[in-house]
Amino acid sequence: MNRREFLRLRPTKPSPASPAYPIVREAGSPRQYAPGSLVWVQSARAWLGCDEIGFFAIAADCPEGGCMVQYTGGGYICVCRKRRCDAVGYPLDAADEASLRYVEVNLDSGGNLIIHLDRTVSPQDRFIA
């Protein structure tokens, strides 16, 4: 089997409508997050951050392969491809073109933060709670 045949066998990334890829996940009260924090939200498979401007979320899906990237303290790494991104999700290798995906954060009717994995936003967008 050559490389091309092997790559055709790999599983595809779930579509946003599939149950394995949650579209909206609750992340709790905005009061529990201090400025400068970055917290893993397991149910959303995303990192929720709070900076001096507001809240942001970064989806954990690698833009190239769909596998999950991990936060390493100073950036992100795709464990299967060894692709590295800086702390804001931009690729460190010039050959990599795609940055990590920022997704929308807002409040539900109960005042809890929610992460919308089906809504991509600009890395500069912040939700102010």
Secondary structure as GFF3:
##gff-version 3
##sequence-region A 1 129
A	DSSP	alpha_helix	3	9	.	.	.	ID=ss1
A	DSSP	beta_strand	24	28	.	.	.	ID=ss2
A	DSSP	three_ten_helix	30	32	.	.	.	ID=ss3
A	DSSP	beta_strand	37	41	.	.	.	ID=ss4
A	DSSP	three_ten_helix	42	44	.	.	.	ID=ss5
A	DSSP	beta_strand	46	50	.	.	.	ID=ss6
A	DSSP	beta_strand	55	59	.	.	.	ID=ss7
A	DSSP	beta_strand	69	71	.	.	.	ID=ss8
A	DSSP	beta_strand	75	78	.	.	.	ID=ss9
A	DSSP	beta_strand	83	86	.	.	.	ID=ss10
A	DSSP	beta_strand	102	107	.	.	.	ID=ss11
A	DSSP	beta_strand	113	121	.	.	.	ID=ss12
###
